Amino acid sequence: MRGALVVLALAAAAGAQAQPRSVVVYCSHDADACELAGKEFQRETGIAISIARKPTGEYYAQIRAERDNPRGDVWYGGTIDPLLQAAAEGLLQPYRSKRLPELAPWARRVTERADYKVAAIYRIIIGFGSNPALLARKGVPAPRCWSDLADPVWRKDIEMSNPVTAGTGYTILATLVTLYGEDGAFAYLRRIAPNVVRYTQSGTAQGPSVARGEVAVGVTFVHEFVTQQLAGFAVDIAIPCEGTGAALGGMGLIAGAPHPEEAKAFYDWALTRHAQELANRTRNLIIPANAAATIRPEAARFADAATLDVDPMKFGQPEERKRLLARWQREIGDALK
């Protein structure tokens, strides 16, 4: 679903019997995960919830715009870098949840380093997805390495996401900077630019685009392609041979939120084993932060994939993020016009 706004207004359905307690959640998870979380939270707690879905870049901009009059209570899901930037700007407030001891060490470590303003709630990794039918038509094998994407055979047949609007795109940029160094990463991006047909606003578009045969190759988080496999589509998945990046999903309480106690209730609930296992009922295959949560086999096969040390604290720093995005826009984005 590209750029669509998915709104779950469960409170409205209650009419005159509306719950006296309510919470507004800005969700950057996949749409089905947002909807299921909203339904389950209200069913289990009795707190009415309004939950809407947008990419992380869009919610970051919205929360900044609303800082003097916050409309939302919780920012839930999506790559952690924009949340860390929001936290550094005072847009998120610290909270030490009683559920923190239940998290895996990697999640606790990042949450502590973020001064409890952002919690790490899941882990996902970057990979390639390709359409076997289109590859057969070209007579070429699926790409297995970052270097493969520079081959002219892929001209106008690769889809990626825009790092300015999508946290996924920024994770790819941070991965390439970690792998090649900053100048090397931008030189690489210029080399593959002729092969990129579009940089989408959302980082979830690449799965459907590859599955439907709109493009031969997509670059995004691996679970987006697994989702398409589970839906019956033929998609080849590869982890880049030179190394790839892992991103953390984040969550934070919006500073000055209108429903602070309900926001904490959602935050605590979202860290529970049950809430983190909800992804297993969707095709949103993530590696959960709660150490006791069960991982579906389709996600578990990527849980131990070798990844680069892409430092979320470094790339989540506001000045670093702004600088890299400005350079991307100047050297890559503006060249598209």
C-alpha angles and dihedrals in degrees: 000000000000120000091331120147111228111199126188109190101179094159093064092058091064092065113180090000093061117154114258089223122063142164134200115217125193104206127198095173119107111292097253091050091051092051095047093047090053094050095046095045093052092044093050100040106026089230112135113236137199110195126179130182128225134144117272094252092056094047091047089056092045095050090049090051091050097045094113092047110022115204099180131062106197135024105210128189134344129105112321100231097080090046091052089051091050089049091052089053093053095252094122128050128220121256129174103208120208086231096064094097088061093063126099115257094256091055095045091048095055092042090054093046088053089058088245092291091113128031123206106230105171145358129231134172135220120245145150126262122193137183111241094205093054091045091052089051089053092043093229135121122248115272113261102175138044088244090060091066091067092063110115088229087081095056109154090349104100125085124200134161129257109254091209092064104021129057088210090061091050091050089054090050092049090048092053092047089052091048102042106016120252100285091041091051093053091045087054092048090052090051094053096039094095088057096052111092093188145349105222125214091232126053093216097066097085096073096059092038092058095039093053093046096246089130133013097226135026130186117208141102113325095236090066089064094042086055089059092047090054089051089058101261123135107240127159114218127201136175108220110260095223091056135278141225130257119208130200124223114228143203133193143170113247112239113248092013115178093230106037099163094047088047090056090048090055092045092052091046093049091059095054122107091244095052092047092050091057087087087070089064091056129045089254095116110192136154102248124226095221103093093215096051118114117240120214114240091243089061097035092063088068097039094095099038112138111255138184120251097258101175109220092196093055096045092040093060108114097230094045092048093047092047095050093045091049090052092048091050092047098045103029112013098046091048088065093064 
